[in-house]
């Protein structure tokens, strides 16, 4: 039998049914529930995006040589710390300054994050808390530097990479992000990038391209005019990383709905998954045709290419359009990797092709497949982001190169960055056995 103290409130509610006070209470309760559900979904999406950093780590480690694995692990652990801390100190208020100067080009709301959680939430967005949005966006910030890590792997000095990442993620990424997500001049012009094909992926990709140009290729990559493949040491690890990234992308794109609206989230999940599947199909068909065999590393990058491609318009393009966007991304990522190799731009994991080439494609695809957006405006956004992101990264890398140096010595590169930079090995007890 239920105790009397639990029954009396129920009778009280029955007595009040239909009264204005109860109606108001019910509305308030419904609003509170919706607020809680929205906020919870954003935090779940944050967790999914956080898991993507494990995916990037596994992918990058798997596609590079065993002698550089510790270096890959240290860089990726450091990146998440750099992303969160710099975003808290300066990045969040650069990206969402509230007020802009210089015609919507720049704004800054001050250092650090606020401490009045209730007041900030009420002023910021009635759909979720200030803190939930901050931590969700901080995960995105770290992603931009992770993209660079893979492209410059196996020959960059650790301190050079960390200095670059800290400055780029603290200032360049959020300032550029404010142009659209923060309500700046490109947002006012009608440019659209739902979850970051350009704002996250291309901004990271342009920086990766600048770093690769100034670093030069790995030793032995291009010899006597010929391309010499330098194989990664653990392809299963790389494929595991790809699937972790695909899993996390449901939070990357689904969280960008910025509410728990079941229809919108479900639709974004569908376009995201279909584009990735089409990306695999495009890369599989292309490598089978061009190389005469299906290349597993190209196929896994095809999945990522499809995901990057759909990220700009996952909520506004049709399901059929998502197939086309992913399929084309899977094709062009293969040719982009081949083209960069012909230009002697050495990218060990294909990061430039996945994130820059397909980020540009995905952003332009919004103007092609979503009638409410202009292809010209999308192109202006792509070019503007490219000019500033590449220029800023090139200058920053050049300054590092002229001061502390950018690249490890040839001897250290041959020995491996694990021993030369960290004095440890990832597989210290591993023995190589050969057949008799």
Number of C-alpha atoms within 10 A of each C-alpha: 3 6 7 8 8 9 10 11 11 10 10 10 11 11 11 12 11 10 10 10 11 15 13 11 12 12 12 12 12 12 14 13 12 17 17 16 17 21 22 17 21 27 20 15 23 25 17 24 28 23 18 26 23 20 24 25 23 26 29 31 28 24 25 23 18 20 22 25 26 22 26 26 19 14 22 25 15 16 25 20 15 23 26 23 18 22 31 19 15 20 33 31 24 27 28 22 19 15 13 20 10 8 9 18 15 19 22 19 17 14 14 15 19 13 9 9 12 12 12 15 17 13 10 14 11 11 19 23 23 22 18 19 20 18 20 25 22 25 24 25 29 30 24 27 31 27 28 28 28 26 26 28 28 27 22 24 21 20 15 18 22 17 14 21 26 21 15 25 26 25 17 19 25 25 25 25 25 29 26 24 20 25 20 26 19 23 17 12 16 15 25 26 23 22 24 26 29 34 29 27 32 31 32 31 31 29 32 28 25 23 28 24 15 16 21 16 19 21 14 13 17 17 9 7 9 12 14 13 11 14 14 19 17 17 19 14 18 27 21 18 24 24 17 21 26 21 17 23 25 22 26 28 27 28 25 21 20 19 20 21 13 8 8 17 21 15 17 25 17 17 28 30 22 25 34 31 21 26 35 27 20 27 33 23 20 24 20 13 11 11 10 10 12 16 16 17 18 23 25 24 30 36 33 29 39 37 37 35 39 38 32 28 30 31 25 22 22 15 18 12 22 32 22 21 31 35 27 24 35 37 26 22 32 25 16 18 23 15 13 16 19 14 8 18 24 25 25 24 26 24 28 31 28 31 32 31 24 35 33 25 26 32 30 28 23 29 21 17 20 16 11 11 18 19 19 13 17 25 17 16 27 22 13 13 20 20 13 16 23 21 15 17 24 21 13 19 24 17 14 18 15 9 9 11 17 22 21 20 14 12 9 15 22 16 13 24 27 23 17 19 17 14 10 14 18 15 11 7 7 8 7 5 6 5 3 3
